[in-house]
């Protein structure tokens, strides 16, 4: 495509014909794909670790997001290249499966592709590189399981879970309050966890945020919080021993679905119509009161006249409750969702110890707290912050911490961070490569070099000499036969990560290596990029 101008300076576009389009084949296609993936990985490299830098992203609407969460950064980017999109999906997959390590998995995939690019320049076929990568990945997973440690915890001893969650929060914006935030994340997960079956139902955890206060004001509520207030200011601000009715039908007079015309020619006819409408509202409220309900949550709107009847009958109500919130209330209170007033029965009511409206500070912001629910497992994490960016980042950070806690409940094996696990795997793979003859040996060694890229990135982002730090860590791990030596980014030195209490879940680390390996092999096997399906 090119742009030319006519004699008046007006531009017009000249498109190439379909048969004249060029396509990339063979080594050129592989190198172009590797370059696109490495560009994305290079973008995230500076965000790795507790001292990694944040990224500011501005949407076309002017919304600003500041974060160092890899999945969020890539999700906000407008990526057009198809291989670069694979890197975005890789980070999203890590976020969905594990919840943490979204930056590290992209950095590792980029390092693998950088090493593969050098092997391609040396004339090694992509298939042989993939075979070597697969063998090295198996050695790395086996080494991780070998050096893993087991964390013993119970409902009475949750300190190991809090330490692991604190490690996750060290690189987040909430690190100043990581002790409190880690406690909130662990308590939230344990509230909905079944430790006997090692299962966690994340659907019972709701995340709510409100601008105002500081991150230190974040709290865990044993119940549900709704960003709503009472439908009428004269309704009571607090209801104890609430019997909750959930409605998905509006508090409005019935409206015909077909077109009708009604002529009112006298005041008596108007009064009769008004009385009929009032009767509808009184009947609706009576059905609610007869069931024993003393609190109503309605998914749809309420007419002003119906609000007046509700106030007269002393029946507090909340309107415009979202569908997701209605379902969450049903799970929390044990209520049945009622689609029509005629179907209201006492058996369909839910129970809650207290329903109250809370006002924040000197502002007019109000929220509904539904506490001490019948299903005590339902909890809400209420995040506060000085502005919307801080609140959103607080939500993301707590979500990562809760995911790590969930993974630890499912599998309580851990490895130690600071790049120590990657260096230990790199040394094991290098030893394994000495036993291999043939072309695959080069690919296996390349995999080990790619793993070294993670501790080097940690050192760079901490302002330390990367090559010196990596050499010292490898030397100490070999000399002391201790696979827990890594980079203490906060202390600016190499240290024993076990003593420093820097943990990562084994499942998360294995997922990082396996996913990065799978994506690198997938990109290497693409040797022809077609411009369109018909070409």
C-alpha positions as CSV (number, residue, x, y, z in Angstrom):
1,X,0.0,0.0,0.0
2,X,1.3,3.5,-0.8
3,X,0.0,7.1,-0.9
4,X,0.3,9.4,-3.9
5,X,-1.0,12.9,-4.5
6,X,-2.9,14.5,-7.4
7,X,-2.2,17.9,-9.0
8,X,-4.2,19.6,-6.2
9,X,-2.3,17.9,-3.4
10,X,-5.1,15.6,-2.4
11,X,-3.9,12.1,-1.3
12,X,-5.3,8.9,-2.6
13,X,-4.2,5.3,-1.8
14,X,-2.9,2.8,-4.2
15,X,-3.4,-0.8,-3.1
16,X,-1.3,-3.7,-4.4
17,X,-3.1,-6.4,-6.2
18,X,-3.8,-9.6,-4.3
19,X,-1.4,-11.7,-6.4
20,X,1.4,-9.2,-5.8
21,X,1.3,-9.5,-2.1
22,X,4.4,-10.9,-0.5
23,X,4.6,-13.6,2.2
24,X,7.3,-14.7,4.5
25,X,8.6,-18.2,4.2
26,X,11.1,-20.4,6.0
27,X,13.8,-18.8,8.2
28,X,12.5,-15.3,7.5
29,X,9.1,-16.1,8.9
30,X,10.6,-17.7,12.0
31,X,12.8,-14.8,12.6
32,X,9.9,-12.3,12.2
33,X,7.8,-14.2,14.6
34,X,10.6,-14.5,17.1
35,X,11.2,-10.7,16.8
36,X,7.5,-9.9,17.6
37,X,7.5,-12.2,20.6
38,X,10.8,-10.9,21.9
39,X,9.5,-7.3,21.6
40,X,6.6,-8.0,23.9
41,X,8.9,-9.9,26.4
42,X,11.3,-7.0,26.4
43,X,8.5,-4.6,27.3
44,X,7.7,-6.6,30.4
45,X,11.3,-7.4,31.4
46,X,11.7,-4.2,33.4
47,X,8.6,-4.9,35.5
48,X,9.9,-8.2,36.9
49,X,10.6,-8.5,40.6
50,X,9.9,-6.5,43.7
51,X,11.8,-3.5,42.4
52,X,10.4,-3.8,38.9
53,X,9.1,-0.6,37.3
54,X,5.4,0.2,36.7
55,X,3.8,0.9,33.3
56,X,1.4,3.7,32.6
57,X,-1.2,2.9,30.0
58,X,-3.6,5.5,28.6
59,X,-6.7,4.3,26.8
60,X,-8.3,6.2,23.8
61,X,-10.9,7.5,26.3
62,X,-8.2,9.0,28.5
63,X,-8.5,6.4,31.3
64,X,-5.1,5.9,33.0
65,X,-3.9,2.5,34.4
66,X,-0.6,2.2,36.3
67,X,0.5,-1.4,37.2
68,X,3.3,-3.9,37.0
69,X,1.0,-6.9,36.6
70,X,2.0,-8.6,33.4
71,X,-1.4,-9.9,32.5
72,X,-3.0,-6.4,33.0
73,X,-0.3,-4.6,31.0
74,X,-0.7,-7.0,28.0
75,X,-4.5,-7.0,28.2
76,X,-4.5,-3.2,28.0
77,X,-2.2,-3.1,25.0
78,X,-3.6,-3.0,21.5
79,X,-1.5,-5.8,19.9
80,X,-1.9,-6.4,16.2
81,X,0.8,-8.9,15.4
82,X,-0.6,-12.5,15.7
83,X,2.5,-13.9,17.3
84,X,2.6,-11.1,19.8
85,X,-1.0,-11.9,20.6
86,X,0.1,-15.4,21.5
87,X,2.3,-13.8,24.2
88,X,-0.7,-11.9,25.5
89,X,-2.7,-15.1,25.7
90,X,0.2,-16.8,27.4
91,X,0.1,-14.3,30.2
92,X,-3.7,-14.6,30.4
93,X,-3.4,-18.4,30.7
94,X,-0.9,-18.1,33.5
95,X,-3.2,-15.6,35.3
96,X,-6.3,-17.9,34.9
97,X,-4.5,-21.1,36.0
98,X,-2.2,-19.8,38.7
99,X,-2.9,-16.1,39.3
100,X,0.8,-15.1,39.7
101,X,3.9,-15.2,37.6
102,X,2.3,-13.5,34.6
103,X,5.4,-11.3,34.0
104,X,7.9,-14.1,34.6
105,X,6.3,-16.5,32.1
106,X,6.5,-13.9,29.3
107,X,10.1,-13.0,30.1
108,X,11.1,-16.7,30.1
109,X,9.3,-17.3,26.8
110,X,11.1,-14.3,25.3
111,X,14.5,-15.7,26.6
112,X,13.8,-19.1,25.1
113,X,13.0,-17.5,21.7
114,X,16.2,-15.4,21.9
115,X,18.3,-18.5,22.4
116,X,16.4,-20.3,19.6
117,X,17.1,-17.4,17.3
118,X,20.9,-17.9,17.8
119,X,20.6,-21.6,17.1
120,X,18.7,-20.9,13.9
121,X,21.5,-18.6,12.8
122,X,23.9,-21.5,13.4
123,X,21.9,-23.7,11.0
124,X,20.1,-26.0,13.5
125,X,16.7,-27.0,12.4
126,X,13.7,-25.8,14.4
127,X,12.4,-29.3,14.9
128,X,15.7,-30.3,16.6
129,X,15.5,-27.2,18.8
130,X,12.0,-28.1,19.9
131,X,13.1,-31.7,20.8
132,X,16.0,-30.3,22.9
133,X,13.7,-27.8,24.6
134,X,11.2,-30.6,25.5
135,X,14.0,-32.8,27.1
136,X,15.3,-29.8,29.0
137,X,11.8,-28.9,30.2
138,X,11.4,-32.4,31.6
139,X,14.7,-32.1,33.5
140,X,13.7,-28.7,34.9
141,X,10.3,-30.0,36.2
142,X,12.0,-33.0,37.8
143,X,14.6,-30.7,39.4
144,X,11.9,-28.4,40.7
145,X,10.1,-31.3,42.4
146,X,13.4,-32.5,43.8
147,X,14.2,-29.1,45.5
148,X,10.7,-28.3,46.5
149,X,9.7,-27.9,50.1
150,X,6.5,-28.7,51.9
151,X,4.6,-26.1,53.9
152,X,2.5,-27.4,56.7
153,X,-0.4,-25.3,57.7
154,X,-3.9,-25.6,59.3
155,X,-6.7,-23.3,60.3
156,X,-4.8,-22.8,63.6
157,X,-1.5,-22.2,61.9
158,X,-1.9,-19.9,58.9
159,X,1.5,-18.1,59.2
160,X,3.0,-20.1,56.2
161,X,0.1,-19.0,54.0
162,X,0.6,-15.4,55.0
163,X,4.3,-15.5,54.3
164,X,3.7,-16.9,50.8
165,X,1.0,-14.2,50.1
166,X,3.4,-11.5,51.4
167,X,6.0,-12.7,48.8
168,X,3.5,-12.2,46.1
169,X,2.6,-8.7,47.3
170,X,6.2,-7.6,47.6
171,X,6.3,-6.5,44.0
172,X,2.9,-4.8,44.1
173,X,1.8,-1.2,44.8
174,X,0.4,-2.4,48.2
175,X,3.8,-3.6,49.5
176,X,3.7,-1.0,52.2
177,X,0.7,-2.7,53.8
178,X,1.6,-6.2,52.7
179,X,1.3,-7.7,56.2
180,X,-2.3,-6.6,56.5
181,X,-3.2,-7.3,52.8
182,X,-1.7,-10.8,53.0
183,X,-3.8,-11.5,56.2
184,X,-6.9,-10.3,54.4
185,X,-6.2,-12.5,51.3
186,X,-5.5,-15.6,53.4
187,X,-8.6,-15.1,55.6
188,X,-10.8,-14.6,52.6
189,X,-9.6,-17.8,50.9
190,X,-9.8,-19.9,54.1
191,X,-13.4,-18.6,54.7
192,X,-14.5,-20.3,51.4
193,X,-12.0,-23.2,51.4
194,X,-12.7,-26.9,52.2
195,X,-9.3,-28.0,53.6
196,X,-10.4,-31.7,53.7
197,X,-11.1,-31.8,50.0
198,X,-8.4,-29.2,49.2
199,X,-11.0,-27.1,47.3
200,X,-11.6,-23.4,47.1
201,X,-14.8,-21.9,45.7
202,X,-13.7,-18.4,44.4
203,X,-17.4,-17.6,43.4
204,X,-18.0,-17.0,47.1
205,X,-15.4,-14.2,47.3
206,X,-16.6,-10.8,46.0
207,X,-14.2,-7.9,45.4
208,X,-15.6,-4.4,45.9
209,X,-13.8,-1.1,45.8
210,X,-14.5,2.5,46.6
211,X,-12.4,5.7,46.2
212,X,-11.6,7.4,49.5
213,X,-9.4,6.7,52.5
214,X,-6.2,4.8,52.1
215,X,-5.2,1.2,51.2
216,X,-4.8,0.7,55.0
217,X,-8.6,1.1,55.3
218,X,-9.1,-2.1,53.2
219,X,-11.2,-4.6,55.1
220,X,-12.7,-8.1,54.9
221,X,-16.4,-8.3,55.5
222,X,-18.1,-11.6,56.4
223,X,-21.0,-11.2,54.1
224,X,-21.8,-9.2,50.9
225,X,-21.3,-5.5,50.1
226,X,-23.4,-3.8,47.5
227,X,-22.6,-0.4,45.9
228,X,-26.3,0.6,46.6
229,X,-28.3,2.4,49.2
230,X,-31.9,2.2,50.4
231,X,-34.4,3.1,47.8
232,X,-35.9,5.9,49.9
233,X,-34.1,8.1,52.5
234,X,-36.9,7.6,55.1
235,X,-36.3,3.8,55.2
236,X,-34.5,2.5,58.4
237,X,-30.7,2.5,58.1
238,X,-30.3,-0.9,59.8
239,X,-32.3,-4.1,59.9
240,X,-31.5,-6.8,62.4
241,X,-32.4,-10.4,61.9
242,X,-33.2,-9.7,58.3
243,X,-35.5,-12.0,56.3
244,X,-34.5,-11.2,52.7
245,X,-36.7,-11.4,49.6
246,X,-34.9,-11.4,46.2
247,X,-37.1,-10.2,43.3
248,X,-36.4,-10.1,39.6
249,X,-39.7,-8.4,38.8
250,X,-40.2,-4.6,39.0
251,X,-42.3,-2.8,41.6
252,X,-44.4,-1.2,38.8
253,X,-47.9,-1.4,37.5
254,X,-48.3,-4.0,34.7
255,X,-47.8,-2.6,31.3
256,X,-49.5,-4.2,28.2
257,X,-47.2,-5.4,25.5
258,X,-49.5,-4.3,22.8
259,X,-50.4,-0.8,21.8
260,X,-53.6,0.5,23.5
261,X,-55.2,3.9,23.8
262,X,-57.1,5.0,26.9
263,X,-59.2,8.2,26.9
264,X,-59.8,9.8,30.3
265,X,-62.7,12.3,30.0
266,X,-63.5,13.0,33.6
267,X,-61.9,13.5,37.0
268,X,-63.7,10.4,38.3
269,X,-62.2,8.3,35.6
270,X,-58.7,9.6,36.5
271,X,-59.3,8.9,40.2
272,X,-60.5,5.4,39.4
273,X,-57.3,4.8,37.3
274,X,-55.2,6.2,40.2
275,X,-56.9,4.0,42.7
276,X,-56.4,0.9,40.5
277,X,-52.7,1.7,40.2
278,X,-52.4,2.2,44.0
279,X,-54.1,-1.1,44.5
280,X,-51.4,-2.8,42.4
281,X,-48.7,-1.4,44.6
282,X,-50.6,-2.2,47.9
283,X,-51.1,-5.8,46.7
284,X,-47.4,-6.2,45.8
285,X,-46.3,-4.9,49.2
286,X,-48.9,-7.1,50.9
287,X,-47.6,-10.2,49.2
288,X,-44.1,-9.3,50.4
289,X,-45.2,-8.6,54.0
290,X,-47.4,-11.7,54.2
291,X,-44.4,-13.9,53.5
292,X,-42.6,-12.5,56.5
293,X,-40.0,-10.6,54.6
294,X,-38.6,-7.5,56.3
295,X,-36.0,-6.5,53.6
296,X,-36.5,-6.6,49.8
297,X,-33.7,-6.6,47.1
298,X,-35.1,-5.9,43.6
299,X,-33.2,-6.4,40.4
300,X,-35.4,-3.8,38.6
301,X,-36.8,-0.3,39.3
302,X,-39.5,0.9,41.7
303,X,-42.1,3.6,40.9
304,X,-42.3,6.6,43.2
305,X,-45.8,5.6,44.3
306,X,-44.6,2.1,45.2
307,X,-41.8,3.6,47.3
308,X,-44.3,5.6,49.2
309,X,-46.3,2.4,50.0
310,X,-43.1,0.6,51.0
311,X,-42.3,3.4,53.4
312,X,-45.8,3.4,54.9
313,X,-45.6,-0.3,55.4
314,X,-42.1,0.0,56.9
315,X,-40.6,-2.5,54.4
316,X,-37.1,-1.3,53.5
317,X,-36.0,-2.1,49.9
318,X,-33.0,-1.8,47.6
319,X,-33.6,-1.4,43.8
320,X,-31.5,-1.8,40.7
321,X,-29.4,-4.7,42.2
322,X,-27.3,-6.3,39.4
323,X,-27.9,-9.9,38.3
324,X,-24.5,-11.1,39.6
325,X,-25.2,-9.5,43.0
326,X,-28.6,-11.1,43.1
327,X,-27.1,-14.5,42.6
328,X,-24.4,-13.8,45.2
329,X,-27.0,-12.8,47.7
330,X,-28.9,-16.0,46.9
331,X,-25.8,-18.1,47.7
332,X,-25.0,-16.0,50.8
333,X,-28.4,-15.8,52.4
334,X,-30.0,-19.0,51.2
335,X,-32.8,-17.1,49.5
336,X,-34.6,-18.3,46.3
337,X,-34.8,-15.8,43.5
338,X,-38.5,-14.9,42.9
339,X,-39.5,-13.9,39.3
340,X,-43.2,-13.0,40.1
341,X,-45.0,-11.6,43.1
342,X,-47.5,-14.5,43.0
343,X,-44.7,-17.0,43.7
344,X,-43.6,-15.4,47.0
345,X,-43.6,-17.9,49.8
346,X,-41.9,-17.9,53.3
347,X,-39.7,-20.8,52.2
348,X,-38.0,-18.6,49.6
349,X,-36.7,-16.0,52.0
350,X,-33.1,-15.8,52.9
351,X,-31.5,-15.0,56.3
352,X,-28.9,-12.4,57.4
353,X,-28.0,-11.2,60.9
354,X,-27.8,-7.6,59.9
355,X,-28.4,-5.4,56.8
356,X,-27.2,-1.8,57.1
357,X,-26.4,1.2,55.1
358,X,-22.9,2.7,55.7
359,X,-21.9,6.3,54.8
360,X,-18.3,7.1,54.3
361,X,-16.8,10.2,55.9
362,X,-18.1,13.6,54.9
363,X,-19.1,12.3,51.4
364,X,-22.5,11.2,50.3
365,X,-21.2,7.8,49.2
366,X,-23.2,4.9,50.7
367,X,-23.0,1.2,50.5
368,X,-25.1,-1.8,51.8
369,X,-23.5,-4.3,54.2
370,X,-25.3,-7.7,54.4
371,X,-23.5,-9.4,57.3
372,X,-23.8,-12.7,59.3
373,X,-25.4,-14.5,56.4
374,X,-26.9,-17.9,56.6
375,X,-24.1,-19.2,54.4
376,X,-21.2,-17.9,56.6
377,X,-18.6,-18.8,53.9
378,X,-19.5,-15.8,51.7
379,X,-17.1,-12.9,52.1
380,X,-16.3,-9.6,50.5
381,X,-13.0,-7.8,50.2
382,X,-13.6,-4.1,50.4
383,X,-10.7,-2.1,48.9
384,X,-10.2,1.6,49.6
385,X,-7.7,4.0,48.0
386,X,-7.0,7.6,47.2
387,X,-8.1,7.3,43.6
388,X,-9.5,4.8,41.1
389,X,-6.0,3.7,39.9
390,X,-4.9,2.8,43.4
391,X,-8.2,0.9,44.1
392,X,-8.0,-1.1,40.8
393,X,-4.3,-2.0,41.5
394,X,-5.2,-3.0,45.0
395,X,-7.9,-5.3,43.7
396,X,-5.4,-6.9,41.2
397,X,-2.8,-7.4,43.9
398,X,-5.2,-9.0,46.3
399,X,-6.5,-11.3,43.6
400,X,-3.0,-12.5,42.9
401,X,-2.4,-13.1,46.6
402,X,-5.6,-15.1,46.9
403,X,-4.8,-17.2,43.9
404,X,-1.4,-18.1,45.3
405,X,-3.1,-19.0,48.6
406,X,-5.6,-21.2,46.8
407,X,-2.8,-23.0,44.9
408,X,-1.0,-23.6,48.2
409,X,-4.1,-25.2,49.7
410,X,-4.5,-27.4,46.7
411,X,-0.8,-28.4,46.6
412,X,1.3,-27.3,49.6
413,X,4.7,-27.7,47.9
414,X,6.8,-24.6,47.4
415,X,10.0,-23.5,45.8
416,X,12.1,-20.5,46.9
417,X,12.2,-17.3,44.9
418,X,14.8,-14.7,44.0
419,X,15.8,-16.7,40.9
420,X,17.2,-19.6,43.0
421,X,14.8,-22.1,41.4
422,X,15.7,-21.0,37.9
423,X,19.5,-21.2,38.6
424,X,19.1,-24.7,40.2
425,X,17.2,-25.9,37.1
426,X,19.8,-24.3,34.8
427,X,22.7,-26.1,36.6
428,X,20.7,-29.4,36.4
429,X,20.0,-29.0,32.7
430,X,23.7,-28.2,32.0
431,X,24.8,-31.4,33.8
432,X,22.2,-33.3,31.8
433,X,23.5,-31.8,28.5
434,X,26.9,-33.2,29.3
435,X,25.4,-36.7,29.0
436,X,23.8,-36.0,25.6
437,X,25.5,-36.4,22.2
438,X,24.2,-34.8,19.0
439,X,22.5,-31.6,18.0
440,X,20.0,-31.6,20.8
441,X,22.8,-30.8,23.2
442,X,22.9,-27.3,21.9
443,X,19.2,-26.8,22.4
444,X,19.4,-28.2,25.9
445,X,22.2,-25.8,26.8
446,X,20.2,-22.9,25.2
447,X,17.3,-23.8,27.5
448,X,19.6,-23.5,30.5
449,X,20.9,-20.2,29.3
450,X,17.3,-18.9,28.9
451,X,16.5,-19.8,32.6
452,X,19.5,-17.7,33.6
453,X,17.7,-14.7,32.1
454,X,15.2,-14.5,34.9
455,X,17.7,-13.9,37.8
456,X,19.6,-11.6,35.5
457,X,16.4,-9.5,34.9
458,X,15.8,-9.5,38.7
459,X,19.4,-8.2,39.3
460,X,19.0,-5.5,36.5
461,X,15.8,-4.2,38.0
462,X,17.3,-4.0,41.4
463,X,20.3,-2.0,40.1
464,X,22.8,-4.8,40.6
465,X,25.4,-6.1,38.1
466,X,23.5,-9.0,36.5
467,X,26.5,-11.1,35.3
468,X,28.3,-10.8,38.6
469,X,25.2,-11.7,40.6
470,X,24.5,-14.7,38.4
471,X,28.0,-16.0,38.6
472,X,28.0,-15.6,42.4
473,X,24.7,-17.4,42.8
474,X,25.8,-20.3,40.6
475,X,29.2,-20.6,42.4
476,X,27.5,-20.6,45.8
477,X,24.8,-23.1,44.8
478,X,27.5,-25.5,43.6
479,X,30.0,-25.0,46.4
480,X,27.4,-25.1,49.2
481,X,25.2,-27.7,47.5
482,X,22.3,-25.4,48.4
483,X,19.7,-24.8,45.7
484,X,18.0,-22.0,47.7
485,X,20.7,-19.3,47.0
486,X,19.1,-16.5,45.1
487,X,19.0,-12.7,44.7
488,X,17.7,-10.8,47.7
489,X,16.4,-7.8,45.8
490,X,15.5,-5.9,49.0
491,X,19.0,-6.5,50.5
492,X,20.9,-6.0,47.3
493,X,22.9,-9.2,47.6
494,X,22.7,-12.9,47.1
495,X,21.2,-14.8,50.1
496,X,19.5,-18.0,51.2
497,X,15.9,-17.5,50.1
498,X,14.8,-20.1,52.6
499,X,16.1,-17.9,55.4
500,X,14.7,-14.8,53.8
501,X,11.2,-16.5,53.6
502,X,10.7,-15.8,49.9
503,X,8.3,-18.5,48.6
504,X,6.7,-19.4,45.4
505,X,4.2,-22.2,44.8
506,X,5.6,-25.2,43.0
507,X,2.6,-25.4,40.8
508,X,3.1,-21.8,39.7
509,X,6.8,-22.3,38.8
510,X,6.2,-25.5,36.9
511,X,3.3,-23.8,35.0
512,X,5.7,-20.9,34.1
513,X,8.3,-23.2,32.6
514,X,5.9,-25.6,30.8
515,X,3.8,-22.8,29.3
516,X,6.8,-20.8,28.1
517,X,8.3,-24.0,26.6
518,X,5.1,-24.9,24.8
519,X,4.7,-21.4,23.3
520,X,8.3,-21.2,22.2
521,X,8.0,-24.5,20.4
522,X,4.7,-23.4,18.8
523,X,6.3,-20.2,17.4
524,X,9.4,-22.1,16.2
525,X,7.3,-24.5,14.1
526,X,5.6,-21.7,12.1
527,X,7.7,-21.3,8.9
528,X,5.1,-19.7,6.6
529,X,3.0,-16.6,7.2
530,X,0.1,-16.2,4.7
531,X,-1.4,-12.8,4.1
532,X,-4.9,-14.2,3.8
533,X,-6.7,-17.6,3.8
534,X,-7.2,-17.5,0.1
535,X,-3.5,-17.1,-0.8
